[in-house]
């Protein structure tokens, strides 16, 4: 993370300015969502990796994540033309600060909720999205496009 380093080192104004410069890279719905919303406290429902290799498409990998917002609304975020996908999930790191060997909620929360994220430019065509989940999991994705859409009529339970 460049702007949201830790709870003592947040440059929210700097990140807001940086994100504002990137909004023209997204479709209208995604830009509107990113300008006024976030997935903070949203529950990660699923992650899917699709390899749409056809022998012609460069970077044919797509990562999709379904997120249930704190208000119950469902969203799908897609990272398209993925060049890098990194996720370091380890449930044993999701512990209470005052009891470092006790896994939060006995491990029943799994990936846990979306904490914080940053979308930054890698180049004129590529973006980096770094996501920190409350389970101490980091997700890093390098891609050309990010799309966010509200999902209607899905039952995730």
N, C-alpha and C positions, 0 to 999 in steps of 0.2 A: 504494500500500500504506500502511496506517495503522500496523500493528504490526510488520510484517516489512520495514522500510524498506530496509535493506541489511545486509551481514554485520556491520557495526559497531553497528547500531541495530535490535536485535530485542527485542520485548517479547512473548516467548512466553507468559508467564503472563497478560498482559493479553488476548492473542488467545484463549487457551484459555478464559478467563472469558467473553469475548464470544461465542465459538462455542457454548459451553455454553448460553447464553441462547437461541440460535437453534435448537437441536436439536428443539424441539417443532414447528417448521415443516416438518419433513421426515417422509417415511414411515419406518416402523420400520427397514427395512433400510438406508436412507440414513443415518439418525441413528446406527445402530450403527457403520457404516463410518466416518463422520466423527468419531465419538468416539474411535476407537482406531486408525485407519489414515490414510494419505494416499497420494497418487499420486506422491510424491517419487521420482525416478529411474525412473518409468514411461515407457515409450516411446509417444509419440502415434502411433497407427496410422492413424487417419482422423478427419476432421471432416466432418460433413454438415450442411447447413442445409436445413431443410424449411419451405416456405411452405404451410401447410395452410389457405389462405384459402377460405372458403365463403360469404362475404357476411354472416355472422352472428357468427362468433367474434372477439372482441376479442384482439388480439395473437396471431395464429395461427402465429407463427414458432417453430420448435423447432430447437435446435442439439444435435447428438449428437456425442460424441467416443468413440472406441474407444481404450482404453489397455491396453498390455501391461505388467503389473507386473514388477518386477525378478525375481520368482520364476516368471514365465511365465504367471500367471493373467491372464485378460482381463476387463476391466470396461467397461461402457458408462455414460457419464454423460450425462444429458439435462438441458438447460435448457429449460423450458417457458414459454410466453407471454413470449417474448423481446421486449423493447423496444429494447435496444441490443446490438449485437455489434460489437466492435472487435478487430482483429488486425493487428499491424504487423510481419509477417514480412519480414525482409530478410537473406538469407543472408550478405551481406557484413559484417554486424555480428558474426557468430559467429566471432570470431578469438581467437588466443592472446594473452594479456596481454603477453608478452615479444616477440611478433612481430605487431604490430597489422595487418599487411596479409596475413597468412596465415590463410585460412579453415580452421577446425577440420576435420580429416579430409578435406580437399579438397572440403568441401560434401556429402559422402556421407551425413551424418547428417540432412540436411533440417531439419525442425522441431526435432529433437533431443529430449531427455528433459524431462519435467516437473520443474521446479525447485521453486518454492514457490507457495503460493496463499493467498488470504484470501477468506472469505465474510463479507460484512458486510450489515447491514440498510440499505436505502434508505428504507423506510417500513414501515408495518405489514403491507403486502402484497407489497412488492418487495424483492429481494435484489440485491446486486452480488457477482459472483465475479470476482476478478482473479487471473490466473495468469501466472507468469513461467516461460518455458521456458529451457533452457540455451543455446538459440540466440540469446538476447537478445530473443526475441519476447515481447510482452505481449498477453494476451487479456483483454478485459473484456466481461462479459456482465451485463446487467440483465434480470431475469426474475422470475416469481412462484414458480416451483417448480424444485427441483433433485432429480433422481432418479439414484441410483447402483445398478447391478445387476451381479452377476457374470454373465459370458457363458460358456455351456458349448458345447463342440463346434464352435467356429469355428476354422478354419485360416486364419491371416492371412499365411502365407508363400506 
